[in-house]
Amino acid sequence: MRHRTTNTPFLERGGFGLLAFVALVVFAFEIMPALRLLLTALAPGGSLDPGKALAALSGRSALKAAQATLETAFFSTLLAVPLGTAMALALGITDMRGRRLASFLFVLSVMISPQVIALAFLHLAGPASPILNTLGLAPEAGSANPMLGRGGIILVLGLHHAPLVYVVMSAGLKRIPLAVVEAARVDGARPLSIVIDHALPLLRPHLLGAGLLAFVAGIGNFGIPALLGAPVNYLTLPVLIYRRLSSFGTGMLGDVAALGLLVAVIAILCVAVSQILTRRGEVLLEEDAPLQPFWHLGRARAAGEVFVASVIALVLILPMLSLLTAALVPSYGMPLNLGTITLDNFAEVLTRQDATMRAFANSLAYAGGAAGLLAVLGIPMAYTLVRLAGPARIPMTALLETSYVLPGIVLAIACILLFLKPLPLIGLSLYATPSIIVFAYLARFLAVVLKPVLAGMAQIDVAQEEAATLDGAGLTRRLIDIVLPSLLPAAVAGGLMAFLLAFSELTVSALLWSAGTETIGVVLYSLEEAGLASQASAVAVVIVAVVTLAMLALHALGRYLPAGTLPWHCPTEGTAFSSGEPVRADPHAGAPRPAGARPVLSV
């Protein structure tokens, strides 16, 4: 029998120290950078002067960049939403084969850093494209690369962010009770009408939320506009901020803080509206009766599988082939054949270039160190938020997500402002040191690590801790004996996810690196800017290999994690059609189930 308790007994046994620790983490990683950014934007000279911020925002270059940011984010969202929604429906409600693999590959494309994707599409088109030259399809020499400029940015952003929409819509599908489908079938509805008349209306809040998230991702994206827009002087706000700081240094901090604040306000408002819409649209599940694949495609299954395969080829396989082709030729623009194929570019960046080898080592150290620290922090923080925070849990969790919601370029500005001067009392400055990059990674990816750990913590029965407390176990003993074994897989998974996202990122480190602390994302961008496209492609191929290995490791951990932790999870093939019969209600069961079907399993 479970006994109800309050937080007081835990606090009396040392819980207050944990609560204070989490409050300190929230203040250091979330509140302090945001306040410093706000202070510099609105009071650049130490006194309130919003006029300077308005002047920075109303300049011609700022207005032009704001227009470019909004239009690329908006039109790319118009591409990402229908594509991501179609994939969610295809992989979530049909009997298509290979759904697990397709889901994994589709989400893998968004886990690859934006600058790698931009580089892949840049090398895919144009007269110098190795893959087009190999096929004899390259445009005339001297013609412009169609990926450069507004249209290319919109296309690549839309394809890159479609998996974000897919993840949100797939989560929405899992919230629809199977009873909705059963009732519609009893009334004689066909699968298409069930989707249009029943599923899509229930998914409308998720659809709007997914669109807002794709829009926010487009607002804050740096890598794609930097590689595809900057060469033709089509600048978005993140690229303009980078250019101003790179060209004029810390003397422009007031202006770039104002620009960063504008980007942050847009992002936070959109994410807040998205969260409200998604939560309002939640559907209460009947126990053991979530939505299962119900559309038996029959002869149309092959066409559906061709559609899914074509989308994955467009967002992942074709860009990766483009990178590989560019990396295997001696010089960018040459066709790939038996006479030109070479591994010299890989040997150059992995064994001969000191800067590239140092960047790989730095990225492994910074991303791995931050991921390890976050995995360790995640367990006591999740315990504190679930067991000790009480009503403060909601605002504290919201604050912990702030740095992840903020575009990386904004967080980088906040870190510069925070650590440009020596720290009080200590007298040390973190600026231009590896510590400032690690701090930014800790702040940015803390929410990523906490998500699976919080989900695992919510499943631990408090009765186990109550029993241990009655036996005299203190807080430390309870954490080690009860909480740690249960949360360790989730913490490891969260750490791997943080490593996966941090390893090749460019948005944060582009402004924070200094001589000797460059990351692999920075080196990739520098190689492309220097015209060493084949070497940049070789670096990108290695990055993709590392990201893929990290995702496979996460996939292997999936069976030990709470449901919904990994975004590419989908029902196992054959779940709703293992008997070859349509879904029908069992009159002897409390919840409808598919005839002869196995339970729904995660990937």
N, C-alpha and C positions, 0 to 999 in steps of 0.2 A: 504494500500500500504506500502511495506517495504522500508525503507530508508537505504542506506548504510552509515556506519560510520567507522571511524578509531578508533584506540585504544586511541587516544589523549584525547578525552573528558572524558573517564573513568579515565585515569591517572591524569587528572587535578582535579578530585574529590576524590582523596585518593587512587587510584589504585596502586600508586608506593609503598605504604607501604605493600600491599598484595604481590606484586611482590618480594619485598625484603624478606618478610617472607618465601615465597616458595623457594627462592634461598638459604636462611639459612637452611631450612629443607633438601634440596638436598645436601648441603655441609655437614651437620651434620650426616645424615643417610647414605649417599652414598659415597661421595668423601673422607671424613676424614678417615673412616675405611679402604677404599681401599688404600689410600696413606700410612697409617701406616703399613699395611701389606707389601706393596711394599718396603717401606723403611727398614723394619726389615729384609726382605728376601735378599735384595741386598746390604744393608749397615748395617750389624748387630752390628758393633762397632761404628757406627756414621760416618764412612767413606766408600766410595764405595768399595765393595769387593765381586764381583759376584762369585769369586772362591769358597767361603764358601758355597754358595747356590748350585753350581755345585757339590761340594763334598758331600753335603747332598743328592742330587738327584741321584748321581751315586753310592751310597752305595749299598751293596748287598741286604739288607732288603728293601730299597726303590725301587730298580729295580724289586724285586720279587713282592712287593705289587702293583707296577704299572702294571706289567703283569697280576696279578690277577684282578685288577680293570678293565683293558681294556677287558680282555677275558670274564669276567662275564657280563659287560655292553654290549658287542657286541653280545654274544650268547643269552642273554635275550631279546635283541632288535629283533633278528631273530624270537623269539617266540611271542613277544608283537605285532609286526606289522601285521602279517597275522591274528592273533586272533582279534585284535582291528578293523582292516579293515572289516573283515567278519561280526562282530557285527554291525558296522556302516551301512553296506549295508543291512543286514537283518532287522534292525530296521528303516532304512531310506527310503527304496524304495519298500518294500513289504507290503502286506495287512495282515501281521501277527497280531494276537490279543495280547493285553497286552503290546504294545510297550512302553507306558509311564512308567509302572511299571518296565519293564525290564531295561529301560534306567536308571531309578532312582537307582535300585539295583546295576547295573553294575558300575555306577560312585561312589556309596556308598563304594564299595570295595577299591577304591583308596583313599578315604577320611579317611579311617581308617589308623592309623599310621603304618609305616612299621614294627616296632618291635612287634606290636600286630599280624599282619599277619604272621610274621616269627614264633612267639610263637605258633600260631594256627597250622601251618604246621609241626612244630617240634613235637607237641603233637599228630598230626594226624598219624604219621608213627612211626615205631620202636617197639621193644618188650614191652615197657612200656605204649604204647598208650592206654588210657582208652577206647576210642571208638572201637579200634580193639580188645581189650580184651573182651569188652562187646559183640561183634559180634563173638568172637571165631576165629578171623583171625590174631591175633598177631604173628609176627615171633618168632623164638626160643629165649629164654632168653639168653642174652649175645651178640646177634648179633648187628651190628652197625645200628644206625639210618640213613636211606638213605638220609635224608634231610640235614645231616651235610656235609659240604664241598662244593666243586665247583659245582657239579651237582644240589644240593639242592638250592644253592644261585641263580643259573641261572633260575631254574624252578620258584621259588617264585618271583624273580624280574620280569620275563617275564609275569607271571599272574598278578602281582600287577600293572605293568605299561601298560598293554593292554588297560585299560580304558583311559589313556592319549592319546593313538593313536585313540581310538574311538571318543574322544571329537574333536580332530583336523580333522579327516576324516568326522565326522558329519557336522562340520562347512563348510568343503569344499563342501559337497553334497548340502548344502543350498545355495551355490553360483552358482550352475549350473542352468541356465534358463530352465524352463519347455519346452520352444520352441525347445530345443535340442532333447528332447524325442519325441515331436510331429512330428518334421521333420523326425526322424528315423522311426517312425510308419507309416508315409505316404509312406515311401519307402519300407514298408513291413518288417522291422526289428523286430525280436522277442526280448523279454526282456533281455535274456542272451547276445545276440549280442549288444544290446544297452549298457549294462553294460561294456562289453569288448571293444567295438569299439568306444564308445562315452564318457561314464562316467569316466572310469579309466584313459584314456589319459588326461582328464581335471583335474583329481585328482592327477596326478603324482607329481606335486610340493608339494601338501599337504602330500602325502605319504612319500616323502623324508624328509619333515619337521617334520612329526610325528615320523619317525624313529630316527632322530637326537635328538628330545626331549626325547624319550625313552632312548636313549644312554646316554644323559646328566643325566637323572634321575638315571640311573644305576651307573654312575661315582660317583655321590655325595651321594648315599644312604649309610646310616650308620647302621640303625637298623637291616636290614636283614643280611648283612655280619657279623655284630657283634654277633648275636645270632646263626647263622648257620655256620659261618666260624671260628670265634675266638676259640671255643672249640677244634677244630682240627688244630689250628695254620695256617689256611688259611686266610691271612690278606689282605684286600684291603687298599688303601691309607687312606681313612677316619678312618678305624679301627687302622691302624698303627699310625696315628697322635694322636688318643685318647690314645693309649697305651703309647706312649712316654711321653705325657704330664702327664698322670696319674702316671707313674712310676718315672719320673725324674723331674717333676714340671717345673717351669718357666725357669730353666736353659737350656731347650731344645727349647726355643721360636724361636731362629734363624733357627734351622733345620726344625721345624714344619711349620714356616712361609714359607720357601722355598717349602716344600711339598704342603702346602695349595695354594701357588701361582701357582704351576703346575696344581693342580686340577681346580683352578679358570680359568686359561687360556684355558684349554680344554673345560670347560663348556661354557665360554663366546663365544669362536669361534664357537662351535656347535650351540648354540642358535642364533647367528648372521646369520649364514648360513641358519638355519631353517627359520628365519624371512624373509630373502631375497627370498628364494624359494617360501614360502607361498604367499608373496605379488606379486611376478611375476606371480603366477598361479591364481590370482583372476580373476573371470569372472564377467563382468558387468551384473547385473540382469535387465531384463525388469520389469517395474513397475507392481506389483501385479502378477508376474508370476514366483515365485521360484519353484524349483523342488519339486514335491509331490510324494508320493508313487505311483508307476506305475506298479509294478509287481504283478499281480494276481496269487497267487501260486496254487490255486485250490486244487487238491488232495495232493500236496507236502507241503501244509501249515502245516500240523501236523508234518512232518519231520523237517521243519524249526523251529517250536516252540520247538521241542525236543532239537534241537541244541542250541538254545538260552538258554533254561532252563538248559541244561547241563553245559554250560559255566558259568552261574550265580551260579549254584551249586558248581562248581569247585573253582571259585574265591571268593565266599562269604559264601554260606550256609554251605558247608562241613567244612571249617575252623572254622566258628562260632559254629557249633555243636561240633567240637573237643574241642574248648575252654570251652564250657558249660559243656561237659562231664567231662573234667579234673577238672573243678571248683566244681562239685557236688559230687566228691568222697573224702573220708577222706584223702587218700594218693595217690599220682600220681602212676599210674600203676595198680590200682585196677579196676575191671570191675564195671560198673554202673548197679545196680539192686535195687529192693525195700529194700534190706537189707543194702546197702551201701550208698544210696543217702542221702546227707546232705547239709545243708546250712551253716555249721560251717565256711567254708572258707570265705564266704561273711561276716559273723558276725565278723570274725577275722580282716579282712582288713578294714571294715567300722566302727567298733565300739570299737575294742580292741587295735589295733596296732597304737601307737601314730605317728610313722613315716609315715604310709600310710594315716592316716586321715589328718595329716599336709600336706602331698603331694597333696592330693585332694584339700584341701583348698588353697594351694599355686597356683596350676594350675588354679583353678577357678579365683583366684584374679589376677594372672599375665596375663593369657590369656584374661580374661574379661576386666581388666583394659586397656590392650594394645588395644583390639578391640574397646572399648569405645572411647579412645583417637583418634584412627585412624578414626573412624566414624565422630568424630567432626572435625578433620583436613581435612577429605576428601572433604567437601563441599567448603570451601574457596580455597583449592588447585585446585580443579577441575575448579572452576570459574576463577582462575588466569590463569591456563594453556590454557583454551579455549578462554577467553576474552582478557587477558592482555599480554600473553607471546609472541604473534606474532611468528616470525620465530624461536624464542628460544624454542618453545613448543616441537619440535621433540627431540632435544638433552636433554632437561630437563626430558621429559617422559622416554627416553632411560636410563638416569642416575637413575631415580627413580625405574626402574626395575632391576637394577644391583644386589642389595642385594637379591632379590628373585631368580635371576638366579644363583647366587653363591651357591654352596653346603653349607648347614648349618654349617658344621664343619669349613669351611673357614671363615664364618662370625663370628663364636665363637672365633676363633683365633684372628681375627681383633679386636673384642671387648676387649679381654684380653690385647692385646698390647695397645689399646687406653686408657684403664682405670686402668691398673696395678699401675701406679703412680698417686698421687693426681692431681686433675684438677688444671690447672693454675688459679691464682687469688682466686679461691674459697678455695683451699687447702683440698678438700674432695676427697676421693677415692671411686669409685663405685664398685671396685673389691670385690668379695665375698659378695655382697649385692643383694637384690632382684632387685635393680634398673638396674643392668647390664643385667639381664635376660629380663626385660621389654624393655630396650633400644634395645636389639637384636630382640625382637618380633616386635617392632615398625619399625625397619629398614627392617626386612625380609618380613613383610606382608603389608607394605604400598601400594605396587603395587596391591595387591589383593583387597584392599578396594577401590583404585582409579578406577579400571576398570569399575564397574557398575556406579559409580558416574560420571565419564567422559562421559560414554554413555548417561546418563540422561541429563547431561549439554549440550551435543551437540543437544538435541531435544528442548531446551528452545529457543523460538524465541527472538532474540535480540530486536525486535520492542517493546516488553513489557518494557524492560529496558529503551529504548530510550524515550518512552512515559512518564515513571516515572521520567526520568531525566529532561524532559521539564517541568514537574510539580514541579521541585525543589527537588526531592528525592536524597539524597546523597547515597554513596556507601553502607553504613551500612543499610539504610532503604531498598535499593533494594535487598540486600542479604536476609534480614529478611522477606520481604513481597513477593518477587517474586521467588528468587532462593531456599530458604530453604524449602518451602512447596513442591516444585517440586522434589527436590533431597533427601528429607528425607527417603523415602522408599529405594532408592538405597544405601544411606549411611548405613542404618540399615542392609540391605542385605550384604553389604561389610563387616561390622563389624561382623556379624554372620559367614561369611565365614572365616574371620581371626581367630575368636574364635575357629571354628571347626578345623582349621589347627594347631593352637597353643596349644590347650588344652592338647594333649597327645604327643606332639613332643618330640623327644629325641636328635636329631642331634645337636641342639644348646645348650640345657640345660645340655647335658652330660659333657661339658667342663666348664660351667659357674656356676653350682650349688655349694653350700657350705653347711656346717652343718646348718640345719634349713631352707634352701631355696630350698630343693630338690623338683622336680616336679614329677608328677605321672608317666611320662615316665621313669625318672631315677629310681624310686622305682620299677617299673615293671621289668626293666633290672636287678636291684640288687636282687630282689627276685628270678628270674630265675637263676642268677649266684650262689646264695646261695643254690640252690637245692630245693627251696620251690615252686615247679611247680604248685601245686593246688592253692596256694594263688596267685601266679602270674596270673593264668588263671582267678581267680575271679576278680582281678583288671582289667584284659583285658576285661572281659564281661561288667563291669561297664563302662569302657571307650567307648566301642562300643555302649552302650545304650545312653550315653551322645551325641556322635557324630551323632547317628541316630536322636535323638530329635532335634539337631541343624539343620540337613538337612531337617527335616520335617517342621521346622519353616521357613527355607529359601524357601521351596517348596510353603508354604502358601503365601509367599510374592511375588511369581513369577508373579502373574497377574498384579502387580503394577510396574514391572521392565521393562526396555527396552528389546527388543527381543535379545536373545543370551547371556543374563547376566548369567544365570545359565547353567552349562555345561551339565546337563542331560535333557534339553528340547528337545523334538522331536515332530513331528506332531501328532495330536490326532488320535486315532484309527478311521477308517472309513472315514477319510478325503477325500481320492481319490476314495473311493469305496462305498459311501453312497447310491448310486443309483443302485449298482450292475453292472454298465456298465464300460467299459474301458475308459481311459482318451482320450478325443478327442478335437480338436480345435473348438471353437465357431466362425463361420464365421462372426458374427455380432459384435464381441468384438475385442478390440485392442490387447488383450493378450489371449492366449489359456487358457482355464480352464477345469477341469474335469466336465463331464456332471453330473449335479445335485448335485455337491459336495458342502459341506459347506466350508467357508474360513479356511485356515490353522491357527490353534491356538497353542499357547505355552501350555506346561503342566500346 
